[in-house]
């Protein structure tokens, strides 16, 4: 799960942290949409 991007972001500091949080949020949003699509297809 560990990626070089996260390591670089941690070294940078606050700005990097915000970037990681944004990516995490985006991933969660995409996963939610995928799940919703799957559920809709099942129905």
Phi and psi in degrees as GROMACS dihedral restraints (atoms count N, CA, C in turn):
[ dihedral_restraints ]
;  ai    aj    ak    al  type     phi  dphi    fc
    3     4     5     6     1   -69.2    20    10
    4     5     6     7     1   129.3    20    10
    6     7     8     9     1  -122.1    20    10
    7     8     9    10     1   152.2    20    10
    9    10    11    12     1   -59.9    20    10
   10    11    12    13     1   -29.9    20    10
   12    13    14    15     1   -59.0    20    10
   13    14    15    16     1   -48.1    20    10
   15    16    17    18     1   -60.8    20    10
   16    17    18    19     1   -39.6    20    10
   18    19    20    21     1   -62.3    20    10
   19    20    21    22     1   -46.4    20    10
   21    22    23    24     1   -62.4    20    10
   22    23    24    25     1   -40.3    20    10
   24    25    26    27     1   -62.9    20    10
   25    26    27    28     1   -41.2    20    10
   27    28    29    30     1   -63.8    20    10
   28    29    30    31     1   -38.5    20    10
   30    31    32    33     1   -65.5    20    10
   31    32    33    34     1   -36.5    20    10
   33    34    35    36     1   -65.8    20    10
   34    35    36    37     1   -44.0    20    10
   36    37    38    39     1   118.9    20    10
   37    38    39    40     1  -141.4    20    10
   39    40    41    42     1   -54.4    20    10
   40    41    42    43     1   -48.7    20    10
   42    43    44    45     1   -56.7    20    10
   43    44    45    46     1   -44.5    20    10
   45    46    47    48     1   -63.4    20    10
   46    47    48    49     1   -40.7    20    10
   48    49    50    51     1   -59.8    20    10
   49    50    51    52     1   -45.2    20    10
   51    52    53    54     1   -59.8    20    10
   52    53    54    55     1   -38.8    20    10
   54    55    56    57     1   -64.7    20    10
   55    56    57    58     1   -44.9    20    10
   57    58    59    60     1   -62.0    20    10
   58    59    60    61     1   -43.7    20    10
   60    61    62    63     1   -61.8    20    10
   61    62    63    64     1   -40.4    20    10
   63    64    65    66     1   -61.6    20    10
   64    65    66    67     1   -45.8    20    10
   66    67    68    69     1   -62.2    20    10
   67    68    69    70     1   -42.5    20    10
   69    70    71    72     1   -62.0    20    10
   70    71    72    73     1   -43.9    20    10
   72    73    74    75     1   -60.7    20    10
   73    74    75    76     1   -45.7    20    10
   75    76    77    78     1   -60.4    20    10
   76    77    78    79     1   -43.6    20    10
   78    79    80    81     1   -60.9    20    10
   79    80    81    82     1   -45.8    20    10
   81    82    83    84     1   -60.4    20    10
   82    83    84    85     1   -42.1    20    10
   84    85    86    87     1   -61.7    20    10
   85    86    87    88     1   -45.5    20    10
   87    88    89    90     1   -63.0    20    10
   88    89    90    91     1   -44.4    20    10
   90    91    92    93     1   -61.1    20    10
   91    92    93    94     1   -43.2    20    10
   93    94    95    96     1   -59.3    20    10
   94    95    96    97     1   -44.9    20    10
   96    97    98    99     1   -63.3    20    10
   97    98    99   100     1   -41.6    20    10
   99   100   101   102     1   -61.2    20    10
  100   101   102   103     1   -45.3    20    10
  102   103   104   105     1   -61.9    20    10
  103   104   105   106     1   -43.9    20    10
  105   106   107   108     1   -60.8    20    10
  106   107   108   109     1   -42.0    20    10
  108   109   110   111     1   -62.0    20    10
  109   110   111   112     1   -45.7    20    10
  111   112   113   114     1   -60.7    20    10
  112   113   114   115     1   -44.6    20    10
  114   115   116   117     1   -62.5    20    10
  115   116   117   118     1   -42.3    20    10
  117   118   119   120     1   -63.1    20    10
  118   119   120   121     1   -41.4    20    10
  120   121   122   123     1   -64.7    20    10
  121   122   123   124     1   -37.3    20    10
  123   124   125   126     1   -64.0    20    10
  124   125   126   127     1   -38.1    20    10
